[in-house]
Every structure is written in structure tokens, then in C-alpha cells.
């Protein structure tokens, strides 16, 4: 399982904005990597672009506090598991996910369109 989580500027806390998160943490088998989100400054479609970036990194699991319909659709087609974050700390969410303690995210918003 390769997990992706949107990160705030401090690179440790979960970002509430998925598509505009400055970074993503990727975790697999105890190894982590933090990459800049290339969609963060997109003029439009940041959620879809961020979703594609996560899929390009071969992540099959997403942990996030919320997600827009369009990005959720990309993940559903790809078969990506989506979980709701429960903690501020990305590391705590990874631990909870690996232990099977996070709930699936099933409610999605319409997105924030400029």
C-alpha cells in the first residue's frame, strides 16, 4: 500500500485543501517522501491535477480531510481507497491507516471554483 496525504507548509500537518496543498507526503513500507504539489498554483482544475499527480506516483491510498467531486471521480475510476484523516499529524494518520483504524471518506463537496 502506498499512501498519499496533502501537507501544509510545515510538511508535517495534514492540509485541509487537497488540490491546493503545497506538498504531498507519500508513505510505503515505512519509507516516506515529500514532494511539491505541481497543481497547487494551477489556474483551475487543481483537484483533478493533484489527483493525477498522486496516481502518477503510484499511490493507491489517499488520506485527506475532504475532497471535491471531480478529484474523487478520478480516484474512484483508478480504484484508489480514500480515507478521512482523523489527526493533524500526517504520521499519525499513516499509522492509523496501516492499522485499519481510519474510516473511508464517502461524502465529497462540489469543489471550490473561482
N, C-alpha and C positions, 0 to 999 in steps of 0.2 A: 504494500500500500504506500503510495506517495501522496502526502498531504500538502495542500496549499492553504495559506492563511494570509489575508490582507493585513499589512502592518502600517502603523503610524510612523512618523518621522523618527521616533526614538528606537525603532527597529526591534522593539520587544512587546509592545502593546498591540492588540487587535484593533484595526481601523474600522470604524463604523461604515465608511464608504467603500464599497467593493471596487467599483470601476475607477475611482479617483484615488485609491490608496497609493501612497508614494512607493511602497515596496510590497513584495510578497515573500513570505517565508515558505520554503519547500523542505519537507522533512520525510526521510525514508530510512528505515532501519537504523534509527538513532543518529543519522547524519543530517545536518541542516545546512541550507544555503539560503542566502537572502539576495534577491535580485530586484533591481529597479523595475517598476511597472511602466512599460512603454506606453500604456494607454492613459496614464494619469493626466496628461495635458492635452489629450485629444479634444478636438473641437466638438465632436459629437460621437455617440456610439461607444463611449468609454467602457461600458459594461460588457458589450459584445467583444470589443477588442481585448479587454482584460481576460475574458473567458477563453478566447482563442490563445492568448499567451500562456495561460495555465495549461491548456491542452497540449500546446507545443512543448511544454516542459515535461510532458508525460505524467502529470498528476492525475490520479483517479479519484481523489477525495478532496472536498473543499470544506473548510470550516469558516463560517462568516456570521456576523450578527443579523444581516439582512441581505437581500439580493433582489434585483429587478427582474421582471418577467422575461425580458429579452435574453439576458445572460443565463437565467435559469433554463430557458429553452435550449440554449447551446449545450449546457451541461446535461440536460435530460437526453438529448439526441446522442451524446457521447457516452452515456451510461455512467456519468460521474456521480458519486454519492455526495450529497450536500448535507452538512450538519450545522446546527445552530451553536455558535460559540456561547460558552457559559461563564468564561473568566476573562478578565482584562489581559492577562498574560497569555501570549501565544503558546509558550512552552507548556503551561498548564492545560490548555485546550488540546494540544497534541497528546499529552499523557492521557487525558480523559477519553479522547477518541480511540486511541490504541487499546485502552481498557474497556471499550464498548459502553462508555458512560454518557455519551452525548446523544441528544435527540436529533432526528432528521429535521431539517428545515423544510416545511411544507407550504408555508404562506409567503408569497412573493408580492412585491409592490410594483407599481406601474413604471417606476423609473423616474429620474429627475431630469426633465428636458428643459433646455434653455430656450 
